[in-house]
Amino acid sequence: MITPVILSGGAGTRLWPLSRSLYPKQLLPLVGAESMLVETARRFPAPEFAAPLIICSDQHRFIVAEQVRQAGITPSGIILEPVGRNTAPAAAIAALAVAERDPQGLLLLAASDHAMTKPEALRTALARGEAAAKAGRLVTFGIQPTRPETGYGYIQRGAALSDGVFAIDRFVEKPDRATAEAYIADGGYSWNASLFLFRADMFLAELGQHRPDILAASEAAFRAAGRDLDFLRLDKAAFTACPSESIDYAVMEKSTQGAVVPVDPGWSDVGAWTALWEIGTPDASGTVSAGDVWTEGVKTSYLRAEPDAPLIAAVGVENLVVVSTRDAVLVASKDKAQDVKKIAEKLKAAGRSEAESHAIVYRPWGSYEGLVAAERYQVKRIVVKPGEKLSLQMHHHRAEHWVVVAGTAKVTRGTDEHLIFENQSIYIPMGETHRLENPGKVPLHLIEVQSGAYLGEDDIVRLDDKYGRN
């Protein structure tokens, strides 16, 4: 069977303020009720496909694992990248993993942050491309273009190899408008969606021929990988030394074994806010709204208010993107939606937390949310899932006061253990070893008041942690 390999390493900075480095777009329900990662996995259901293999960033590992668990999806593995190195090294790692079970096993490389409204069309195309992939071809699936798009690469089809499968004449970089219009008129070009199907051994052989440096570094990182709970953690030094390169540049543009299957699965790379406007359901004035949005005389705009964000009220505007979250509001011209990433980059360079995390920060044990932040104190709301516990830890620079508002807390303080019930509290002195856990069957909610000279998250000395964090 085909093993779907779901690549979940993107940052999605063009979709700020929803997409942030600690919770990027593939982990968000941008186009449906479930996250894009889960929707991607659902396109390749059992028993027609093997269990998916997920490759993701180390910092997203617990969120990814929890999302697929809640969705009832059991992956064949979750491989952790210590740093991002683009799609060629990720494909190499996936091929090495599949080859351990079956050197000629087929793997389907799919991005976790693309949308498809007609996944059945993709599965039909996969059936066409499967025989070519088994025969040793590196098959890509070209999207039938619907407009002269200048933001995508193109694939020019060559001679027919079989029914619906063609040789690749060439890959084309993002063209200008006139060139894109010529491609549409020609009819022999497809958008490059970076969706690939190939045998593990064939891809590794082609990578070894064209980029032996990437293959060698990927093999070193994979062979030295270590198990960490349910994850396979690639060796950091070896993978960091690997060149960063896309599979298109590293292999597909150089290989003589490429093939393309044209398909129209209702695809979007959801690369900017305008993509969500394009695939949304507009009102009579061409405006797409989501959440608590009120408009008067608004035209051809995209307005989105998240559930925990202030309402959006817009009057007489046109061609705008407006997105409100709990801690940020974006206002942009639709024509400049691609430049949203520049704001995210500026915020990151300035050390602003809004570039990295949302107001609610998710952890494997639950979440916390900042309510008040001042010079020598801050207030947080902490939620601990039933049966979970935080690390055994201490702080050099702050004390903490916990007030339970719902559920029951089991608190280790020094050598003592305490059960703290609703409307009760406990004080953790500076330098005291402590641990918080939820022994109950309902979520634990508490208010934490921190006080001290330094309140940063890096003032945590973990002495014991069930999740293996340092």
Disulfide bonds with the S-S distance in Angstrom:
none
